[in-house]
Structures are given as C-alpha cells and as structure tokens.
Amino acid sequence: MTIIEFPKDMKWGAATASYQIEGAVNEGGRGVSIWDTFSKTPGNVVNGDNGDVACDSYHRYKEDVQIMKELGIKVYRFSVAWPRIFPNGTGEVNKEGLEYYHNLIDELLANDIEPMCTLYHWDLPQILQDKGGWGNRETIDAFVAYAEVMFKEFSGKIKQWITLNEPWCISFLSNYIGVHAPGNKDLQLATQISHHLLVAHGKTVQKFRDLNVDGEIGIAPNTTWLEPYSNRQQDIDACNREIAWYLEWFMDPVFKGSYPQFMLDWFANKGVHLEIEDGDMEVIHQPIDFIGINYYTGHVARYKENESLLDWELVELNYERTDIGWPIFPEGFYKVLCRIKDNYGDVPIYITENGSCYNNEVENGRVKDVGRISYLEQHLTALHRAISSGVNIKGYLTWSLMDNFEWAEGYTMRFGIVHVNYRTLERTKKDSYYWFKQTIANNWFENK
Ligand code: BGC
C-alpha cells in the first residue's frame, strides 16, 4: 500500500459542457448550434439522441451546485453556449443568455466554488456554419467579439478562462474524421480549420490582455499517448507523429510560434496546403497563463503503412478497457505530462478533463462503479508521479460531474461521478463520487 498525497494548494474540481448538460435549447432566446443540426440529422448520433433536454441543468443548476458543494470541489469548469449569447452568431447580444450564466456563476460563488469558463466547447452558432464555419476566417472575428462581451460582462466574477476545448476535435475529428458536428470529411479543410482556431485563440488572448481582465487565460488540448512497440525507428516515429498531431501541432505554435516541421512535411505529402497569412504566427504566439490538459486513453502501437492517416496500428495487448472501449493507459498520462514539461518548461497545468466511461446503473439507490474508482486511482497516481517529477500541476478536474450527452454516442455512454436518470432527471451520487469526495477532503488516498 502506498499513500498518494498531493501538494497542499492542489485545486480539485469537476467539469461539464453546455450542450452536454443544459438542455432548454429553445429557451432563454438561445439560437441554433451546429450540434442541434447535427444530432437531428439521422445517422449521426446513436439512437437519434440529442441535447434538447440533456440533464436539464439549465433549470436544475442550483441542485447541481449543491452536489458540487457536498463533493468539496474548489473549482467547476463549465462552458458557455455561444448561441445563448449571440443567437445569430454576431450582432445583437441576448441579455437572457447573459443572465443565465450570471445566475449560475453567482450560485457557484455563493457556495465558494470558483468558476472556470470554457468559451468554446463546440456549440458553434449554425448561422456561422452556414457561411463556412471555422473554415471561414470571419468566424475568427465573430469568436473574438463574443469573447469580448464575455470578458467585459463577467470580469471580476470569472478568474479563469479557456479559449478552446480540444482544438484537435474541433478540427480533425469534426471535419476530417467527420463523426462530430459539422461532420465534414476533408483533410485540407480540417487542417486549415486547425490554423484558424489557433488564430482565434491568439486574438482572444490579445483581447483579454488589451482589456486588462483580472484573471488567467489558457487553452485545453486533448492529448493521447502511443508507446512504441519496439525501438525500431519506424515505430518510434509513428507513435511520435500521432502524439504530436494532438499536442505539438497545436501547442508549438502557441509556445514557440511555429508548427512542427515534420508534421508540416507530413501534411504536405498528403497534398495539404496550409494557408498562413502574414502575422498569423505572431498572433498565435501569445503568452498564456496556464494550459488545460485533457487525457483519457493511450496504448502501444507500431508502424504500418497506410493503416491510419499517420501510418500506425494499435497493437492488441489485451488491454483493460472502459465501457466505451478505450484502453486504460495511465502510464501515458504520466508521459504526456513529462513531455509537456520537456517541451514548454514550467507552464502551470490544470488537468481540465480526465475520467472514464462505466455504464453502471442504480441498484437499490446505489451505483457501484468500481471500474471508475480504479481508473481514478490509477490516473491520480500517474499524476502524482508527474508532480514528483517536477511537472507544474495546479489542479485536477474530473470528467464529468454527471452523466451527460456523450456527443455521437448520445446517452449510451456514462462518464459522470453522478448518475443521471434521463427519464426522471434524478441525480444519484455514485460510489466514485464518495471516493472522490474523500480524496479531496484528505488530499490523499491509499493506492492498494
Ligand atoms: C470532451 C468531452 C467528452 C469527453 C468524453 C472530451 O473529448 O471534451 O466533451 O464528453 O471527452 O468523450
């Protein structure tokens, strides 16, 4: 048995996102987002599910804040639905939208919970998508205008801001692989979008500094780890490419002002031509206050020509997997964090998402999600190893506070430490909730 004890100032938290929990899509003057359109197009989401009701957190936020308070978290990461603020993407601000977030934030603050706000967790106003979405540079300006309204309105209340959640998902998963909204399958477009997203991020950070907002701003990429099957150079290179596609492709421009050359070459070989306007790289290369890291899974892989975009294949090694089928690979969490330190130095890091899918149901009022507790133990131990290696970890926010609309998987995949009954909307705290609560209260746990 080993005691895993965290630094005294460790910030514990939980995360959610607007479309996944709010519901009330036709209330409060909200406009239509690409996820409304995408989920209502047959074939895109399992069971034809959509976020119309979700967890109904729009109406039940007070109950949800009480659940957070009892859990003992210091910080709650939520996202703002852009079409609640600008139903038409740009132009007139919807006061009711602002009011909803004021109410939520006031409730959090009254309960001593700090709000961490993600500006973009995927609800692009549909009207902007109709004009080309993130493929059109005008969306960059629309985003900065939306961010400006948010900064002015909530400065003083929100001290931590995240520009974009998971730029890899916004660009490649949604516009090349095509399983998320808007569902394009075009590598050229997706790669160009990744660049526009970074410009939008950089301009937003500039705006934040110009306005002298009291607080911190960062970005939250999703990360993964592929461990080479052998020390053959081809295996090492293939794994390195995949890791870099998520991490360095987005973070080198932010921290170093340039894309990794080997990835530019790789994309060029695939016929992708990246259009970079004069001044773009300087705009992207703005100092940020922290980086948010999302990590869920990894595995062992080896080179295989034409197998995947980046020429690798997963080596099947009888991994223990969560209910969504993702291998449990805590070693990768540790290695990703060490790689960030090697690349970018002592940048403060928040784990803005880490968690697992287990679909345990309520039995006699209880949810015995032992798999999730084990996942948390393994990943918090990996995190502790990273802290012991000098990685500058400031906080850990688990995904998710509650079960919610899991994008293309609809309501079939549950990531919450609180169970939600989608018929009655009743919340039930799972065993993992109580485990996490105890860990937060102690600031340590026993890894048996
Ligand atoms: C996203 C969440 C999602 C989670 C589990 C992350 O990619 O930010 O919105 O629910 O992973 O798939």
Residues whose N, C-alpha, C, O or C-beta is under 5 A from the ligand:
A	BS01	BGC	A17
